[in-house]
Amino acid sequence: MDIEPPEYEALYDAINPEALDALFAPREDGSPRASGRVEFPFCGYLVVVSSDGDVDVEELDNGR
């Protein structure tokens, strides 16, 4: 029996990648921005993007 993976919407349809990059890009004068992170749910997962470039994905609990 063939099993197909589930269909997901494209991540770039849920969040603008250029806007995400701009959040962590250096300021116009070249100075660095403060560290931080962005979290958002996506297709049953929590995606966490940190200013240091790390991306973590974890499955959301039903209670979240």
N, CA, C and O atoms as a GROMACS GRO file, in nm:
protein
  256
    1MET      N    1   0.084  -0.117   0.000
    1MET     CA    2   0.000   0.000   0.000
    1MET      C    3   0.090   0.125   0.000
    1MET      O    4   0.186   0.132   0.076
    2ASP      N    5   0.057   0.221  -0.084
    2ASP     CA    6   0.130   0.348  -0.088
    2ASP      C    7   0.069   0.445   0.011
    2ASP      O    8  -0.053   0.460   0.018
    3ILE      N    9   0.154   0.512   0.086
    3ILE     CA   10   0.108   0.612   0.181
    3ILE      C   11   0.168   0.746   0.137
    3ILE      O   12   0.289   0.759   0.122
    4GLU      N   13   0.083   0.842   0.118
    4GLU     CA   14   0.127   0.976   0.079
    4GLU      C   15   0.140   1.064   0.202
    4GLU      O   16   0.060   1.052   0.295
    5PRO      N   17   0.240   1.151   0.205
    5PRO     CA   18   0.250   1.246   0.317
    5PRO      C   19   0.133   1.344   0.312
    5PRO      O   20   0.076   1.366   0.205
    6PRO      N   21   0.098   1.401   0.425
    6PRO     CA   22  -0.012   1.498   0.426
    6PRO      C   23   0.023   1.621   0.344
    6PRO      O   24   0.140   1.657   0.331
    7GLU      N   25  -0.077   1.685   0.291
    7GLU     CA   26  -0.058   1.810   0.216
    7GLU      C   27  -0.057   1.926   0.313
    7GLU      O   28  -0.144   1.936   0.400
    8TYR      N   29   0.040   2.015   0.299
    8TYR     CA   30   0.048   2.135   0.380
    8TYR      C   31   0.050   2.256   0.289
    8TYR      O   32   0.096   2.248   0.175
    9GLU      N   33  -0.001   2.367   0.339
    9GLU     CA   34   0.012   2.490   0.263
    9GLU      C   35   0.158   2.533   0.268
    9GLU      O   36   0.231   2.496   0.360
   10ALA      N   37   0.200   2.609   0.170
   10ALA     CA   38   0.339   2.657   0.167
   10ALA      C   39   0.363   2.753   0.284
   10ALA      O   40   0.279   2.837   0.313
   11LEU      N   41   0.477   2.740   0.348
   11LEU     CA   42   0.510   2.826   0.462
   11LEU      C   43   0.508   2.973   0.422
   11LEU      O   44   0.464   3.057   0.500
   12TYR      N   45   0.554   3.004   0.301
   12TYR     CA   46   0.556   3.145   0.257
   12TYR      C   47   0.416   3.201   0.235
   12TYR      O   48   0.401   3.322   0.221
   13ASP      N   49   0.312   3.114   0.233
   13ASP     CA   50   0.174   3.162   0.230
   13ASP      C   51   0.126   3.203   0.369
   13ASP      O   52   0.032   3.280   0.383
   14ALA      N   53   0.192   3.151   0.473
   14ALA     CA   54   0.152   3.179   0.611
   14ALA      C   55   0.230   3.296   0.671
   14ALA      O   56   0.177   3.370   0.754
   15ILE      N   57   0.355   3.313   0.628
   15ILE     CA   58   0.438   3.421   0.682
   15ILE      C   59   0.530   3.470   0.570
   15ILE      O   60   0.583   3.391   0.493
   16ASN      N   61   0.547   3.599   0.563
   16ASN     CA   62   0.628   3.660   0.458
   16ASN      C   63   0.776   3.643   0.493
   16ASN      O   64   0.822   3.701   0.592
   17PRO      N   65   0.852   3.565   0.415
   17PRO     CA   66   0.992   3.541   0.450
   17PRO      C   67   1.078   3.667   0.446
   17PRO      O   68   1.172   3.680   0.524
   18GLU      N   69   1.047   3.760   0.356
   18GLU     CA   70   1.125   3.884   0.351
   18GLU      C   71   1.102   3.968   0.476
   18GLU      O   72   1.195   4.030   0.528
   19ALA      N   73   0.979   3.970   0.525
   19ALA     CA   74   0.949   4.044   0.648
   19ALA      C   75   1.019   3.980   0.767
   19ALA      O   76   1.069   4.050   0.855
   20LEU      N   77   1.022   3.848   0.769
   20LEU     CA   78   1.090   3.777   0.876
   20LEU      C   79   1.240   3.808   0.874
   20LEU      O   80   1.300   3.833   0.978
   21ASP      N   81   1.300   3.806   0.756
   21ASP     CA   82   1.442   3.841   0.743
   21ASP      C   83   1.467   3.984   0.790
   21ASP      O   84   1.567   4.012   0.856
   22ALA      N   85   1.377   4.075   0.755
   22ALA     CA   86   1.393   4.216   0.790
   22ALA      C   87   1.389   4.238   0.942
   22ALA      O   88   1.452   4.331   0.993
   23LEU      N   89   1.316   4.154   1.014
   23LEU     CA   90   1.310   4.169   1.160
   23LEU      C   91   1.447   4.154   1.224
   23LEU      O   92   1.476   4.219   1.325
   24PHE      N   93   1.531   4.068   1.166
   24PHE     CA   94   1.660   4.038   1.227
   24PHE      C   95   1.778   4.099   1.151
   24PHE      O   96   1.892   4.085   1.194
   25ALA      N   97   1.752   4.166   1.041
   25ALA     CA   98   1.859   4.227   0.963
   25ALA      C   99   1.917   4.347   1.038
   25ALA      O  100   1.848   4.407   1.120
   26PRO      N  101   2.042   4.381   1.010
   26PRO     CA  102   2.099   4.501   1.072
   26PRO      C  103   2.016   4.625   1.034
   26PRO      O  104   1.950   4.629   0.931
   27ARG      N  105   2.022   4.725   1.120
   27ARG     CA  106   1.952   4.851   1.093
   27ARG      C  107   2.015   4.918   0.972
   27ARG      O  108   2.123   4.880   0.927
   28GLU      N  109   1.947   5.020   0.920
   28GLU     CA  110   1.997   5.090   0.801
   28GLU      C  111   2.136   5.150   0.822
   28GLU      O  112   2.213   5.162   0.727
   29ASP      N  113   2.167   5.187   0.948
   29ASP     CA  114   2.299   5.244   0.975
   29ASP      C  115   2.405   5.136   0.999
   29ASP      O  116   2.520   5.167   1.029
   30GLY      N  117   2.366   5.008   0.986
   30GLY     CA  118   2.458   4.897   1.002
   30GLY      C  119   2.466   4.840   1.142
   30GLY      O  120   2.527   4.735   1.162
   31SER      N  121   2.405   4.906   1.239
   31SER     CA  122   2.410   4.855   1.376
   31SER      C  123   2.318   4.733   1.388
   31SER      O  124   2.214   4.725   1.324
   32PRO      N  125   2.359   4.638   1.472
   32PRO     CA  126   2.279   4.517   1.487
   32PRO      C  127   2.150   4.544   1.565
   32PRO      O  128   2.143   4.634   1.648
   33ARG      N  129   2.052   4.463   1.536
   33ARG     CA  130   1.926   4.470   1.613
   33ARG      C  131   1.942   4.387   1.740
   33ARG      O  132   2.031   4.302   1.749
   34ALA      N  133   1.855   4.411   1.836
   34ALA     CA  134   1.855   4.331   1.958
   34ALA      C  135   1.819   4.186   1.924
   34ALA      O  136   1.749   4.161   1.826
   35SER      N  137   1.866   4.094   2.004
   35SER     CA  138   1.832   3.954   1.981
   35SER      C  139   1.683   3.934   2.013
   35SER      O  140   1.622   4.011   2.086
   36GLY      N  141   1.629   3.830   1.957
   36GLY     CA  142   1.489   3.801   1.980
   36GLY      C  143   1.447   3.676   1.906
   36GLY      O  144   1.530   3.603   1.852
   37ARG      N  145   1.318   3.652   1.904
   37ARG     CA  146   1.265   3.538   1.832
   37ARG      C  147   1.121   3.563   1.792
   37ARG      O  148   1.053   3.647   1.850
   38VAL      N  149   1.077   3.490   1.694
   38VAL     CA  150   0.940   3.496   1.646
   38VAL      C  151   0.883   3.355   1.654
   38VAL      O  152   0.946   3.259   1.610
   39GLU      N  153   0.763   3.343   1.711
   39GLU     CA  154   0.695   3.213   1.719
   39GLU      C  155   0.562   3.224   1.647
   39GLU      O  156   0.493   3.325   1.658
   40PHE      N  157   0.527   3.118   1.573
   40PHE     CA  158   0.395   3.116   1.510
   40PHE      C  159   0.354   2.972   1.485
   40PHE      O  160   0.437   2.886   1.458
   41PRO      N  161   0.223   2.947   1.494
   41PRO     CA  162   0.174   2.812   1.464
   41PRO      C  163   0.166   2.793   1.313
   41PRO      O  164   0.137   2.886   1.238
   42PHE      N  165   0.191   2.669   1.269
   42PHE     CA  166   0.184   2.637   1.128
   42PHE      C  167   0.151   2.489   1.111
   42PHE      O  168   0.232   2.402   1.144
   43CYS      N  169   0.033   2.462   1.061
   43CYS     CA  170  -0.010   2.324   1.028
   43CYS      C  171   0.010   2.227   1.144
   43CYS      O  172   0.058   2.116   1.124
   44GLY      N  173  -0.027   2.268   1.266
   44GLY     CA  174  -0.015   2.180   1.382
   44GLY      C  175   0.121   2.181   1.449
   44GLY      O  176   0.147   2.101   1.539
   45TYR      N  177   0.208   2.270   1.407
   45TYR     CA  178   0.342   2.282   1.465
   45TYR      C  179   0.365   2.424   1.512
   45TYR      O  180   0.303   2.519   1.464
   46LEU      N  181   0.456   2.438   1.608
   46LEU     CA  182   0.500   2.569   1.652
   46LEU      C  183   0.637   2.591   1.590
   46LEU      O  184   0.730   2.514   1.614
   47VAL      N  185   0.650   2.696   1.511
   47VAL     CA  186   0.776   2.730   1.447
   47VAL      C  187   0.836   2.846   1.525
   47VAL      O  188   0.770   2.947   1.548
   48VAL      N  189   0.962   2.831   1.565
   48VAL     CA  190   1.032   2.934   1.641
   48VAL      C  191   1.157   2.972   1.563
   48VAL      O  192   1.245   2.889   1.540
   49VAL      N  193   1.165   3.099   1.523
   49VAL     CA  194   1.280   3.151   1.449
   49VAL      C  195   1.352   3.249   1.540
   49VAL      O  196   1.294   3.346   1.588
   50SER      N  197   1.481   3.222   1.565
   50SER     CA  198   1.561   3.306   1.653
   50SER      C  199   1.648   3.400   1.572
   50SER      O  200   1.680   3.373   1.456
   51SER      N  201   1.686   3.511   1.633
   51SER     CA  202   1.768   3.610   1.566
   51SER      C  203   1.906   3.555   1.529
   51SER      O  204   1.972   3.611   1.441
   52ASP      N  205   1.950   3.448   1.593
   52ASP     CA  206   2.080   3.389   1.559
   52ASP      C  207   2.071   3.292   1.441
   52ASP      O  208   2.170   3.230   1.404
   53GLY      N  209   1.950   3.280   1.382
   53GLY     CA  210   1.933   3.197   1.264
   53GLY      C  211   1.878   3.058   1.290
   53GLY      O  212   1.848   2.985   1.196
   54ASP      N  213   1.862   3.021   1.416
   54ASP     CA  214   1.806   2.890   1.448
   54ASP      C  215   1.657   2.886   1.418
   54ASP      O  216   1.586   2.984   1.440
   55VAL      N  217   1.612   2.773   1.367
   55VAL     CA  218   1.469   2.750   1.344
   55VAL      C  219   1.435   2.618   1.412
   55VAL      O  220   1.491   2.514   1.379
   56ASP      N  221   1.342   2.623   1.506
   56ASP     CA  222   1.295   2.504   1.574
   56ASP      C  223   1.149   2.479   1.538
   56ASP      O  224   1.070   2.573   1.526
   57VAL      N  225   1.114   2.353   1.522
   57VAL     CA  226   0.977   2.315   1.490
   57VAL      C  227   0.937   2.206   1.588
   57VAL      O  228   1.005   2.104   1.601
   58GLU      N  229   0.826   2.229   1.657
   58GLU     CA  230   0.776   2.127   1.750
   58GLU      C  231   0.627   2.110   1.730
   58GLU      O  232   0.556   2.205   1.696
   59GLU      N  233   0.582   1.989   1.753
   59GLU     CA  234   0.440   1.960   1.737
   59GLU      C  235   0.361   2.030   1.847
   59GLU      O  236   0.400   2.027   1.964
   60LEU      N  237   0.251   2.091   1.808
   60LEU     CA  238   0.165   2.158   1.906
   60LEU      C  239   0.083   2.055   1.981
   60LEU      O  240   0.037   1.956   1.923
   61ASP      N  241   0.065   2.079   2.110
   61ASP     CA  242  -0.026   1.997   2.190
   61ASP      C  243  -0.168   2.041   2.160
   61ASP      O  244  -0.190   2.156   2.120
   62ASN      N  245  -0.264   1.952   2.178
   62ASN     CA  246  -0.404   1.988   2.155
   62ASN      C  247  -0.449   2.102   2.246
   62ASN      O  248  -0.538   2.178   2.210
   63GLY      N  249  -0.387   2.114   2.365
   63GLY     CA  250  -0.427   2.216   2.459
   63GLY      C  251  -0.369   2.353   2.430
   63GLY      O  252  -0.406   2.450   2.496
   64ARG      N  253  -0.280   2.364   2.334
   64ARG     CA  254  -0.215   2.493   2.305
   64ARG      C  255  -0.293   2.577   2.210
   64ARG      O  256  -0.251   2.687   2.176
   0.00000   0.00000   0.00000
